[in-house]
Amino acid sequence: MLKDEATLPRAQLDADYTARATVTEAEFADILARYQSLSDAAHGLPHTRAGLTFCDETGLKLDLFGTTPGESRPVVVFIHGGYWRALSRAQSAFAAPMLAAQGFATAVPDYRLAPEASMTEIVTDCRRAIAHLWHNAEALGLDRTRITVTGSSAGGHLAAAVAQPGWQAEMGLPDQPLHACLPVSGLFELAPLAACHVQDWMQFTDAELAQSPLRHSPQGLRGALALAAGAGEAMGFHRQSDAFSLVTGWPVHRVANRNHFDIILDLADPESTLSQLLLDLAR
């Protein structure tokens, strides 16, 4: 069990959960530059609405792409990665043009970042984003029955966290407001992360380890899929996806010739394996 990984040597866990070590500094810089340039280009889509506040309490905002006046479009919510402490919606809109061309809107929310925010606060932020989209679907031009959530790495964890049961009623939602969920290279059990370098900025408490999706299997989804990147993924991420697949029954699809950081950029290409998986789920 993944919780038992917490007893492994710290050096092994550090290696298994250091995604940056799987690419060179030059490769990492190039990939992040592509995140930014493709996301910047997405803001040229017609009817883009940037900086929509979805939580008055925190002031958090989301960007909405690909809606069409007079239509209610299905929406894909993309939650960014960055080990819960980096990146933002500004670098995370690269899938929006592909999805718009296929008839989907895209919502890209921010969330508060660690170490200033706790895991509980971060998960709550993402759930509030889903609640905002659901409650305001008509005004935003969205179909509330067709909300699909995806995300990469930490965003994969957060995508699974909004799909799990137990929080929806408090925000005035049905038991399962989501149509489908696609966590990419996600983290589903937090105990190993509390035993390695990630604890340096997350400062997980025992109570916050309960924010592990592996302990709260999502229910009521019509479509769902866990996915990891192939040989380029650090071993801890492979184990996380395999363990989540075992519990949920969701298949793990490994994409060849992709690493932890560039796999998600495949969502800019409608012909890619990842895009086809997402489109099949969202449809």
Buried (B, 14 or more C-beta within 10 A) or exposed (E): EBBEBBEBEEEBBBBBBBBEEBBEEEEBEBBBEBBBEBBEBBEEBEEBEBEBEBBEEBEBBBBBBBBEEEEBBBBBBBBBBBBBBBBBBBBBBBBBBBBBEBBBBBBBBBBBBBEEBBBEBBBBBBBBBBBBBBBBBEEBBBBBBBBBBBBBBBBBBBBBBBBBEEBBEEBEBEEBBBBBBBBBBBBBBBBBBBBBBBBEBBEBEEEBBEBBBBBBBBEEBEBBBBBBBBEBBBEBBBBBBBBBBEBBEBEBBBBEEBBBBBBBBBBBEBEBBBBEBBBEBBB
